[in-house]
């Protein structure tokens, strides 16, 4: 999966089967806030969104950022995948 980091509009972007997926973010104090996950209307791409979040977390690890899941889908990903909980900053519980 190829991910484009559009720093101007603060989005990670990719496409799955020609359908665009994006995650809006904000970076503050060495923390990556996942603020919005945008999926095409009428589509349920749960597996693709999970793979997309995994790839974004790899990018965050490379940049040594902690991750704060603001969007409910991002928070649900962390609940389902406890192996990624070490990426949460201290004091954040899901």
C-alpha positions in Angstrom: 0.0 0.0 0.0 1.5 3.3 -1.1 0.8 6.2 1.3 1.3 9.9 0.4 1.9 12.3 3.3 0.2 15.5 2.1 1.7 17.9 4.6 0.0 21.0 3.1 -3.5 19.6 3.8 -2.3 17.5 6.8 -3.5 14.2 5.4 -2.2 10.7 4.7 -3.7 9.6 1.5 -4.0 6.3 -0.4 -6.4 4.5 -2.7 -7.9 1.0 -2.6 -9.4 -0.3 -5.8 -9.5 3.2 -7.2 -11.3 4.5 -4.1 -9.6 7.2 -2.1 -8.9 6.8 1.6 -7.4 9.5 3.8 -6.6 10.2 7.4 -6.5 13.8 8.6 -3.9 14.5 11.3 -2.3 17.2 13.4 1.2 17.1 15.0 1.8 18.8 18.3 4.5 18.3 20.8 5.8 15.0 19.2 2.3 13.6 19.1 0.4 12.6 16.0 -3.4 13.3 16.5 -5.5 11.1 14.1 -8.5 13.5 13.8 -10.5 12.2 10.9 -10.7 9.1 8.8 -12.3 9.7 5.4 -13.9 6.7 3.6 -16.0 7.0 0.4 -19.7 7.2 1.1 -21.5 3.9 1.2 -18.3 1.9 1.4 -17.4 -0.4 4.3 -13.6 -0.9 3.9 -12.9 -2.0 7.5 -9.9 -4.3 6.6 -8.5 -1.7 4.2 -8.8 1.0 6.8 -7.1 -1.2 9.4 -4.2 -1.8 7.0 -4.0 1.9 6.3 -3.8 2.7 10.0 -1.0 0.1 10.4 1.0 1.8 7.7 0.4 5.2 9.2 1.6 3.9 12.5 4.8 2.7 10.9 5.4 6.2 9.6 4.8 7.5 13.1 7.3 5.0 14.5 9.9 6.1 12.1 9.4 9.8 13.1 9.3 8.8 16.8 5.9 10.2 17.4 3.3 9.1 19.9 -0.2 8.6 18.5 -3.4 10.1 19.9 -6.5 8.5 18.3 -9.2 11.2 18.3 -11.5 9.6 15.6 -13.7 6.7 16.9 -12.4 4.4 14.1 -8.8 5.0 15.1 -9.7 4.4 18.8 -11.5 1.2 17.9 -8.3 0.1 16.0 -6.2 0.5 19.1 -8.8 -1.4 21.2 -8.8 -4.3 18.7 -5.0 -4.3 18.4 -3.4 -4.1 21.9 0.1 -4.6 20.4 0.0 -1.0 19.3 -0.9 0.5 22.7 2.8 1.3 23.5 2.4 4.0 20.8 -0.1 5.9 23.0 1.3 8.7 25.1 1.3 8.3 28.9 -2.2 8.8 30.5 -4.2 7.8 27.4 -6.4 4.9 28.0 -8.9 3.3 25.5 
